[in-house]
Amino acid sequence: MTDILLELKDVNYKYKNNLILNKINLQINYGEKIALLGKSGAGKTTLISILNGTINPTKGKAKFFNREFDKLNFDQKSKISTIWQDLRLIEDLSAEQNVNCGLLGKESFLFAFKNLLNISSFNKAHKYMQICNLKKSVYSKNIRKISGGQKQRVAIARSLIQESDILLADEPFNNLDPKLTLNIKNLILIPKNKLRVPNTILISLHRLDLLKGFNRIIGMKNGEIVFDVEKNKLKNFHLNKIY
């Protein structure tokens, strides 16, 4: 198994003639815990969307497991999970059904059909919901009827239940209070209770006080990677370049 899981080479991305990403070269290696920093509009969300194959580069190459995304098989694609900033929950489903949707990459069409009919097994979903500090009263509620913080944790549980190799997360701690933020961050970076979480993680952040536990820090500005350093080598002059 190669140490390089995801790789971008000379990647540009344009949207309506606007250059969103410019000459991105990036390797994500097995076992790394990466924090992605930058102001809103720096290109972090677009970068994550290219890393998980949601969008294709306008120029350059994106490789996953040393293959371009359209050449990956179904099992390989399921090894990448994402927590989106806009959550992308299904509003017509319950909280537990949304969490179970994280299993669709590994389960059959019959499972998906049963999930829609609310007759799937939710034992595993409930385990992950409990780990994400969601109470039983939330499990069967329609996603429209729960709070923003609860929705955030449903999205996190949905991603974790996938038991992927790589987790990409775009501002996953929005809507969470400080205590929950720390609990969820530690859950992802320092798993306990024999919980299987991805070994390789990239999380975009705004808050510098959350950098503990990461071993690599990438800073972006105006669609470019401005610095890429080990956590213990991060200095104020690095941060001054992007903020």
Secondary structure, DSSP 4 states (H G I P E B T S, - for coil): --SEEEEEEEEEEEETTEEEEEEEEEEEETT-EEEEE--TTSSHHHHHHHHTTSS--SEEEEEETTEEGGG--HHHHTTEEEE-TT----TTSBHHHHHHGGGTTTS-HHHHHHHHTT-S--HHHHHHHHHTT--HHHHTSBGGGS-HHHHHHHHHHHHHHT--SEEEEESTTTT--HHHHHHHHHHHHS--TT----SEEEEEES-GGG-TT-SEEEEEETTEEEEEEEGGG--HHHHHTT-
